[in-house]
Each structure stands twice: as C-alpha cells, then as structure tokens.
Amino acid sequence: MLVAEGPIRNMADGLGQYTFTATALQRAVSDGKFNNLACFLDHAAGSPTMRDYVGVWTEPRLEVLPAGKTAATAELVVHNPTLVDHVFAALAEA
C-alpha cells in the first residue's frame, strides 16, 4: 500500500499535518501521479539519498481496505535487490 485515505503519520508515528481523501487518491491514481514513482528506503527529513533508492512503483490502483477506506496500492519494481535483501535479513534478526 502506498497511502490510504485519512490522516498521514509523521516520522515519530504521530498524526501528520495532512489528510488524504478518497477523492484525492482517486484523482492521483487516474492522473498517473504514482506511476513510476521512485521508492526510497530512507524517509529522513530533507532529500532521500540515492544510496537508499529501492526502485519504482508501477501499476497503481485503488483498493478498498477491510475498514472500508480507500487506499492507493502499486507493484514495486526493485532496482536495488542488495539493499532489499539487507533489510529483510535485518528484520529477520529482530
């Protein structure tokens, strides 16, 4: 899932300052805003680094979540498999 309708979370897992509506997500998907969108592992303040570039999101679509909210989802085409393997290995150890 890329994003679901409702308030976003900030990096401290608190409520962010923006709220996505289902209409906004529908428009973003139909306008191609998520197609070939770059995906980065880091979400640091400022600019993400190419060092943490994972790949691109493709085939965006809308889905309805079990709670009835709309979400934008997509397929991730991985361009940096070494980074992804490292992340999954670290998660398996946690």
PyMOL commands that set and color helices and strands:
alter all, ss='L'
color gray80, all
select helices_A, chain A and resi 22-30+50-52+81-93
alter helices_A, ss='H'
color red, helices_A
select strands_A, chain A and resi 3-4+6-9+15-20+37-40+53-64+70-78
alter strands_A, ss='S'
color yellow, strands_A
deselect
rebuild
show_as cartoon
